[in-house]
Amino acid sequence: MRLRHTFLTITLFITSAALAADTAVDRWAKAVGGREKVAPIKAIYREATIQIGAFSGTIKAWHTADGHYRKEEQVGMYSTVETFDGTTGSMQLAGGAVRQMAGAELARARSSAYANTNAIFFAFFPARRHGNLTMDGDAIVMQPEGGIDWRVTLDPETALPTVMTHNEGEKTITVTFVSYAVIDGITMETEIHRTNGDPRFGAVIRFTKTVLNPPIDASTFTIAAPAVDR
């Protein structure tokens, strides 16, 4: 009897957490503009400025609803290109050799496909989701298959994300959503602040351009090897 009681308690807890997550996601979806507005979106392209201390730069990012992405970031003399095609993640630093991701870095890439606004692709449509979604306290926890946890906290009044966090090694990366705007009927963040706990590397990111459903070639999610001088 005691074992059965314990099993029932655990089952009820899991069911309650799942229902709480569904309720929170329903509110989030309505706040963004509604699932019917989000469903036709297959890809999002965004440009942003980034400020890290005294250094400024730019970001360009392509994300698809099925979990592919490309991110190009340049700050001062430092530049990175990062891609994920649904299976393979690649990284290029400062125009150098292209290397494939593995281990913890690849797990992080699988979840980075759903960073920031792109979390809506994972959270809103259970039938498309590859992974789990649950509730931990007031945080919605997204767990893409083979990825890492992406935790989203919603504003109790607006039901829009206020904070999104994930762990990279021993560091917690925290993204704070500062402002929003309605773009083509979808409410999206226009400014975010990103930190790993060290104020020297805190970043202020302001989005300057957004295109929904841009034309995207499959080669976008690969990195061409740098040309070799002969």
Secondary structure, 3 states (H helix, E strand, C coil): CHHHHHHHHHHHHHHHHHHHHHHHHHHHHHHHCCHHHHCCCCEEEEEEEEEECCEEEEEEEEEECCCCEEEEEEECCEEEEEEECCCCEEEEECCCCEEECCHHHHHHHHHHCCCHHHHHHHHCCHHHCCEEEEEECCEEEEEECCCCCEEEEECCCCCCEEEEEEEECCEEEEEEEEEEEEECCEEEEEEEEEECCCHHHCEEEEEEEEEECCCCCHHHHCCCCCCCCC
